[in-house]
């Protein structure tokens, strides 16, 4: 029979909540990147390639932080 003390319970709950937060943030960032990419495709005539590259690069650095 396994015995878990109170400290291990706390760290397990903390790890689960950290994983949930990570998944939520990744989902939000992925939706933002998809929306940004689709916007650039739809307005490709008015947005230059330099501006599109700058916007996507900035969004990727936000994703890495």
N, C-alpha and C positions, 0 to 999 in steps of 0.2 A: 504494500500500500504506500502511495506517495504522499509526502507531507510537504506543503508549500507554506512558507511563512508569509507574513504581511508585506515584507519588503519586496519579495518576488512578485506578489500579486500586483503591487503598484507598478513595477517595471514592465510587467506584461501588458497592463492596461495602457501605459504610456507608449509602448512600442506599437500597439494596435492603433491607437489614436494618431500616432505619427504617420503610419502607413496610410491610414484613411485620408489624412490631410494631404499627403503627397499625391495620392490618386486623384483627389478632387482638384488640386492645383494643376496637375498635368492635363486633366480633362478640360478645364477652363482655358488653359494656354493653347491646347490643340484646337479648340473651337475658335479661338481668336486668330490663330495662324491660318486656319482654313478660310475664315471669313475675309481676312486680309488678302489671302491669295486669290480668292474668287473675285473680290473687288478689283484687284489689279488686272485680272483677266478681262472683266467686263469693261473696264475703262482703259484698256491698253492703248487707245489712240491718244488720250489726253495725259496719260502718265508715262513719263520717259523711263527708259530702262535703268538709268542711274537712280532715280527716285524709288523705283520698285525694289532695286537691290538694296538701297539704304534702309528702306522700311522693313524688308524681310530680315536683313542682318540685325537690325535693332531688335526686332521681335524675337529672333533666335537667342540673342544675348539675354533678353529678359527671361526666356525659358531656361537658360542655363543657371541663372542666379537662383 
